[in-house]
């Protein structure tokens, strides 16, 4: 009787959260899915069923095709640079340098800032003005350093403006990757490394053959988290480019969804973009969750 009462109390405690999740997460996902197959345009809802018409039209739209390309470029560059930079920083901090806590906090500080704030600051740093009278931000720094060949149009570049967005995104998230890798490195028993040193292995060999193989789980987790962030990135791009850059060179699906839904009032097509983003994220997240669940069960 006591056990049943405790279970009932526990269930009642989490019931409000379950209801909130059911309504505001899964309920709205279902409503968005229904809207994505409707003819809804304008402020008045129109749930006339149109099948996959919105999705077909969406993938035939030049802007969305550019969005797919930009997302692929951004995801690959963002994840790879964060992993490399985060690993390098973690290895450097693992050398037990003086002031380690200070450097660790400095690297982690960008995580305390929202992408909107980061975007506002980096919009100025990446000022695309190229005339010598109007240079500012990084372009001015390059000019004063005699590196005029590095002066760039950044996010207004007509072909690869999305590459410039990788810079502030990496600046904000590389510290997070560093923390993951540092925690993983510090969890490796020191006895393993000491045994390798006794056998004559130098630090490079130790990191290559002992440390790195034991960080595979950390790398997988980092890829999942960073990939999830990159696929639904919105606020950073919005704060920097406003309209998605010249010729949509820095546009992403989430930004396209916002303008399609709330500027053009094409709610059906906007919902279709949202469902595509959701499915893309699910393709990345669901296999990881299944793998994690199976690992826990086998353990």
Secondary structure, DSSP 8 states (H G I E B T S, - for coil): -HHHHHHHHHHHHHHHHHHHHIIIIIIHHHHHHHHHTB---SSS----B-TTHHHHHHHT-HHHHHHHHHHHHHHHHHHHHHHHHHHHHHHHHTT--TTHHHHHHHHHHGGGS-HHHHHHHHHHHT----STTS--HHHHHHHHTT-GGG---GGG-TTTHHHHHHHHHHHHHHHHHHHHHHHHHHTS-HHHHHHHHHTT--HHHHIIIIIGGGGHHHHHHHHHHHHHHHHT--HHHHHHHTTTSGGGTT--HHHHHHHHHHTS--HHHHHHHHHHHHHHHHHHHHHHHHHHHHHHHH-
